[in-house]
Amino acid sequence: MGNIVETLKRFISNKNTVTILAVLAGVIILWWFYNKRVEEAITTIKVPYAIKAVDSTRKIDSENIGYKEITRSSTEESDIITNITELNDKYVCAGQKVPKDGFFYKTQVCENKEIPNSILQNLKDGYAPYTLSVTSRDTYANSILPDDYIDIYMSATSEDGGVIWGRLIESIQVLAVRDSAGKDVFWDSTAGDTAMLIFAVPEKVEGEEDLFTLLQLTELVNGYAIKLVPVIRGASYTQNPGETAVDSHYLRDFIMRNYVEPSY
């Protein structure tokens, strides 16, 4: 037994033996990697594709989905959707289109609430959409995003010729940011400069302030250079929104005193 162990020690300590073993180990490792890559190259998986073209903002219906077999390796460096469950209740994003026989990509699909034209469908009960005309400068170079909660400040010339400035409404939710043609500036690549913010505003509810009407009345105040200004807040303001409410009764009363009924 001792002779066998001694012989084995001498065999292993021999430089030529070590070199041969190292070469064999390298060959085995290379062979394993080669076979792994070949297997990946020839292994196929079934991937969902569009039987017919799906236009922008359209829901991806299950009957419009077929399957193609492609090699697994071809999906490694792309964002092709390989599991049909990722398409459940999904829509084609605004500005995107899935062509006939085309694959679905993760950057092409989104949820209904992310579709710009779905904002009216997602309004809470008792709320109405109000559109405020703005510029890119008013939105801090498009730093105000959909679903952000912000404040609305008001500036005007007072009745005695002074200056009025203060917060009119606090914690108001932004539904969308659009250009003058109504295109969503964050979803539509053809959109122009920012021209409007759309808010979710409480309508008249028993015992509560009718903010929708109040904002509309600001448009009927003549001669006082009235202007509504969106003011952005921090992330925590959006994550923990307070109640949307009038902050300054002085500003509210100023509007109520000075709006002019339209004549039709």
C-alpha positions as CSV (number, residue, x, y, z in Angstrom):
1,M,0.0,0.0,0.0
2,G,2.8,2.3,0.9
3,N,4.5,1.7,-2.5
4,I,1.3,2.6,-4.3
5,V,1.0,5.9,-2.4
6,E,4.6,6.7,-3.0
7,T,4.3,6.0,-6.7
8,L,1.2,8.2,-6.9
9,K,3.0,11.0,-5.2
10,R,5.9,10.9,-7.6
11,F,3.5,10.7,-10.5
12,I,1.6,13.8,-9.4
13,S,4.8,15.8,-8.6
14,N,6.2,15.2,-12.0
15,K,6.1,18.4,-14.0
16,N,5.2,16.6,-17.2
17,T,2.3,15.0,-15.5
18,V,1.0,18.3,-14.1
19,T,1.2,19.8,-17.6
20,I,-0.7,16.9,-19.1
21,L,-3.4,17.1,-16.4
22,A,-3.8,20.9,-16.9
23,V,-4.1,20.5,-20.6
24,L,-6.7,17.7,-20.2
25,A,-8.7,19.9,-17.7
26,G,-8.6,22.8,-20.2
27,V,-9.8,20.5,-23.0
28,I,-12.7,19.3,-20.8
29,I,-13.7,22.8,-19.8
30,L,-13.6,24.0,-23.5
31,W,-15.6,21.0,-24.6
32,W,-18.2,21.7,-21.9
33,F,-18.6,25.3,-22.9
34,Y,-18.7,24.4,-26.6
35,N,-21.4,21.9,-26.1
36,K,-23.3,24.3,-23.9
37,R,-23.2,27.0,-26.6
38,V,-24.2,24.5,-29.3
39,E,-27.1,23.4,-27.2
40,E,-28.3,27.0,-26.6
41,A,-27.9,27.7,-30.4
42,I,-30.1,24.8,-31.4
43,T,-32.6,24.8,-28.5
44,T,-35.8,26.4,-29.5
45,I,-38.6,28.0,-27.5
46,K,-42.1,29.1,-28.4
47,V,-42.5,32.9,-28.4
48,P,-45.8,34.9,-28.8
49,Y,-46.1,37.0,-32.0
50,A,-48.8,39.2,-33.6
51,I,-51.1,37.3,-36.0
52,K,-52.1,40.7,-37.3
53,A,-50.9,44.3,-36.8
54,V,-51.8,45.9,-33.4
55,D,-52.0,49.7,-33.6
56,S,-50.9,52.2,-30.9
57,T,-53.0,52.2,-27.7
58,R,-54.9,49.0,-28.7
59,K,-55.4,46.1,-26.3
60,I,-53.5,43.0,-27.1
61,D,-56.2,40.3,-27.4
62,S,-55.4,36.7,-26.9
63,E,-57.0,35.7,-30.2
64,N,-54.5,38.0,-32.0
65,I,-51.5,36.0,-30.6
66,G,-49.8,33.1,-32.2
67,Y,-46.5,31.3,-31.5
68,K,-43.3,30.9,-33.3
69,E,-40.3,28.7,-32.5
70,I,-37.0,30.6,-32.3
71,T,-33.7,29.7,-30.8
72,R,-33.3,30.5,-27.1
73,S,-30.0,32.3,-27.8
74,S,-31.7,34.8,-30.0
75,T,-33.7,36.2,-27.1
76,E,-30.7,36.7,-24.8
77,E,-29.7,40.1,-26.0
78,S,-33.2,41.5,-26.7
79,D,-36.3,42.4,-24.7
80,I,-38.6,40.0,-26.7
81,I,-41.5,38.9,-24.5
82,T,-41.2,35.1,-24.3
83,N,-44.1,34.4,-21.8
84,I,-47.7,35.1,-22.8
85,T,-48.6,35.9,-19.2
86,E,-46.6,39.2,-19.7
87,L,-49.2,40.2,-22.3
88,N,-52.3,39.7,-20.1
89,D,-54.4,42.9,-20.0
90,K,-51.6,44.8,-21.8
91,Y,-51.9,47.5,-24.5
92,V,-49.5,48.7,-27.2
93,C,-47.9,52.0,-25.9
94,A,-48.7,55.3,-27.5
95,G,-46.4,56.0,-30.4
96,Q,-45.7,52.2,-30.8
97,K,-47.1,49.6,-33.3
98,V,-46.6,45.9,-33.5
99,P,-46.5,44.8,-37.1
100,K,-48.1,41.7,-38.5
101,D,-45.9,38.6,-37.7
102,G,-43.8,40.8,-35.4
103,F,-42.7,39.9,-31.9
104,F,-43.9,41.7,-28.8
105,Y,-41.1,43.7,-27.0
106,K,-41.2,44.9,-23.4
107,T,-40.7,48.5,-24.5
108,Q,-43.8,48.3,-26.7
109,V,-46.4,47.2,-24.2
110,C,-47.9,48.9,-21.1
111,E,-50.9,48.9,-18.8
112,N,-54.2,50.6,-19.6
113,K,-53.5,53.4,-17.0
114,E,-50.3,54.3,-18.9
115,I,-52.3,55.0,-22.2
116,P,-52.8,58.8,-22.5
117,N,-56.3,58.5,-23.9
118,S,-57.4,56.4,-20.9
119,I,-57.3,59.2,-18.4
120,L,-61.0,59.9,-18.6
121,Q,-61.7,56.2,-18.0
122,N,-59.7,56.2,-14.8
123,L,-61.1,59.3,-13.2
124,K,-62.3,58.7,-9.6
125,D,-66.0,59.2,-8.9
126,G,-66.8,62.8,-8.1
127,Y,-63.8,64.1,-10.1
128,A,-63.6,65.9,-13.4
129,P,-60.7,66.7,-15.8
130,Y,-59.5,70.4,-15.9
131,T,-57.0,71.6,-18.4
132,L,-54.5,74.4,-17.5
133,S,-52.6,76.1,-20.3
134,V,-48.9,76.1,-19.6
135,T,-45.5,76.3,-21.2
136,S,-42.4,74.1,-20.9
137,R,-41.0,76.8,-18.5
138,D,-44.1,76.6,-16.3
139,T,-43.5,72.8,-16.0
140,Y,-39.8,73.3,-15.1
141,A,-38.7,71.9,-18.5
142,N,-41.2,68.9,-18.2
143,S,-40.3,68.0,-14.7
144,I,-44.0,67.7,-13.8
145,L,-45.0,64.1,-14.6
146,P,-48.4,62.3,-14.9
147,D,-49.5,61.1,-11.4
148,D,-47.5,63.8,-9.6
149,Y,-49.2,65.7,-6.9
150,I,-48.5,69.5,-7.1
151,D,-49.9,72.8,-5.8
152,I,-51.6,75.5,-7.8
153,Y,-50.6,79.0,-7.0
154,M,-52.4,82.2,-8.2
155,S,-51.1,85.6,-9.0
156,A,-53.2,88.6,-9.8
157,T,-53.5,92.4,-9.5
158,S,-55.5,93.2,-6.4
159,E,-58.6,95.5,-6.4
160,D,-56.5,98.3,-4.9
161,G,-53.7,97.9,-7.5
162,G,-51.4,95.7,-5.4
163,V,-50.1,92.2,-6.1
164,I,-51.7,89.0,-5.0
165,W,-49.8,85.8,-4.7
166,G,-50.6,82.6,-2.8
167,R,-51.5,79.0,-2.9
168,L,-55.0,78.5,-4.3
169,I,-55.2,74.7,-4.3
170,E,-53.0,72.1,-2.6
171,S,-52.3,68.5,-3.4
172,I,-53.8,68.3,-6.9
173,Q,-53.1,65.3,-9.1
174,V,-51.7,65.6,-12.7
175,L,-53.4,63.2,-15.1
176,A,-51.4,64.1,-18.3
177,V,-49.0,66.5,-19.9
178,R,-50.0,67.4,-23.5
179,D,-48.9,69.6,-26.4
180,S,-51.3,72.0,-28.2
181,A,-52.6,69.1,-30.4
182,G,-53.4,67.0,-27.4
183,K,-50.5,64.6,-27.9
184,D,-48.9,63.2,-24.7
185,V,-45.4,64.7,-24.5
186,F,-44.0,61.7,-22.6
187,W,-45.6,58.9,-24.8
188,D,-45.8,60.3,-28.3
189,S,-42.5,60.9,-30.1
190,T,-44.2,63.3,-32.5
191,A,-45.5,65.6,-29.7
192,G,-44.5,69.2,-29.8
193,D,-43.8,71.6,-26.9
194,T,-45.8,71.3,-23.7
195,A,-49.0,73.3,-23.8
196,M,-51.3,71.9,-21.1
197,L,-51.6,70.1,-17.9
198,I,-54.7,68.0,-17.2
199,F,-55.7,67.6,-13.6
200,A,-58.2,65.4,-11.6
201,V,-60.4,67.9,-9.8
202,P,-63.2,67.3,-7.3
203,E,-66.6,68.4,-8.6
204,K,-69.4,69.7,-6.4
205,V,-70.0,67.2,-3.6
206,E,-72.3,67.9,-0.7
207,G,-70.3,69.5,2.1
208,E,-67.2,69.9,0.0
209,E,-65.6,72.7,-2.1
210,D,-66.4,72.6,-5.8
211,L,-62.9,73.0,-7.1
212,F,-63.8,72.3,-10.7
213,T,-66.1,75.3,-10.9
214,L,-63.7,77.5,-9.0
215,L,-60.9,76.8,-11.5
216,Q,-63.4,77.5,-14.4
217,L,-64.4,80.8,-12.8
218,T,-60.7,82.0,-12.8
219,E,-61.0,82.1,-16.6
220,L,-63.9,84.6,-16.2
221,V,-62.1,87.1,-14.1
222,N,-61.3,90.1,-16.3
223,G,-58.9,93.1,-15.6
224,Y,-56.8,91.6,-12.8
225,A,-54.1,89.8,-14.8
226,I,-55.0,86.5,-13.0
227,K,-52.7,83.6,-13.6
228,L,-52.6,80.0,-12.3
229,V,-49.1,78.6,-11.7
230,P,-48.3,74.9,-11.1
231,V,-45.7,74.4,-8.4
232,I,-43.9,71.1,-8.2
233,R,-43.2,69.4,-4.9
234,G,-40.9,66.6,-3.7
235,A,-41.4,62.8,-4.2
236,S,-42.8,62.4,-0.7
237,Y,-45.6,64.9,-1.5
238,T,-46.7,62.6,-4.3
239,Q,-46.2,59.4,-2.3
240,N,-48.3,60.8,0.6
241,P,-50.8,63.1,-1.0
242,G,-53.1,65.0,1.3
243,E,-56.7,66.0,0.5
244,T,-57.1,68.1,-2.6
245,A,-58.5,71.4,-1.2
246,V,-58.6,75.2,-1.4
247,D,-55.7,76.6,0.6
248,S,-56.6,80.3,0.6
249,H,-60.1,81.5,1.2
250,Y,-58.9,85.0,0.5
251,L,-58.0,84.0,-3.1
252,R,-61.2,82.0,-3.5
253,D,-63.3,85.0,-2.4
254,F,-61.4,87.3,-4.7
255,I,-62.3,85.0,-7.7
256,M,-66.0,84.8,-6.6
257,R,-66.2,88.6,-6.3
258,N,-64.6,89.4,-9.6
259,Y,-65.7,86.8,-12.2
260,V,-68.0,88.0,-14.9
261,E,-71.0,85.8,-16.0
262,P,-70.6,85.0,-19.7
263,S,-73.3,86.4,-22.0
264,Y,-74.6,84.0,-24.7
